[in-house]
Amino acid sequence: MSDKKPLIFERWGITEENLSDLIDQNPSLRGMILGYVAERKFHDAFLDHPSITEVDKDDDHDRKKKGDRRIKYKGQTLTIEVKSLQTAMCRQAEDGRWTGKAQVDGSDRRIVKFPRRHRTQHHLAPSR
């Protein structure tokens, strides 16, 4: 017997088309789902590296542990915030490079503590 759950379509009694329509009609839902898709793709693409010895995903509602993934890389603990780009804002330049914009919320603000007890408030902001 398999421990695998039935697919979401079976559990919720909807079709792929129903879910696609819901996502297309609700930009907030689309943004939320794309954020989690970006996290999954990041995990699959980058976190299987011999220098990464630990990978954790903290509870999204734990305000003391902000970030999408916490990893140990070469002995150092790093917190990573994954951002998906806003599709309508992606452009390919004439030289072939891509540019885009990611939404950065006010909640992406934190206090950074340095070894010599210095603290600074950091706002996650896209580079220009």
Secondary structure as GFF3:
##gff-version 3
##sequence-region A 1 128
A	DSSP	alpha_helix	8	12	.	.	.	ID=ss1
A	DSSP	alpha_helix	16	25	.	.	.	ID=ss2
A	DSSP	alpha_helix	27	46	.	.	.	ID=ss3
A	DSSP	beta_strand	52	56	.	.	.	ID=ss4
A	DSSP	beta_strand	69	73	.	.	.	ID=ss5
A	DSSP	beta_strand	76	80	.	.	.	ID=ss6
A	DSSP	three_ten_helix	87	89	.	.	.	ID=ss7
A	DSSP	beta_strand	91	92	.	.	.	ID=ss8
A	DSSP	beta_strand	98	99	.	.	.	ID=ss9
A	DSSP	beta_strand	109	113	.	.	.	ID=ss10
A	DSSP	beta_strand	119	123	.	.	.	ID=ss11
###
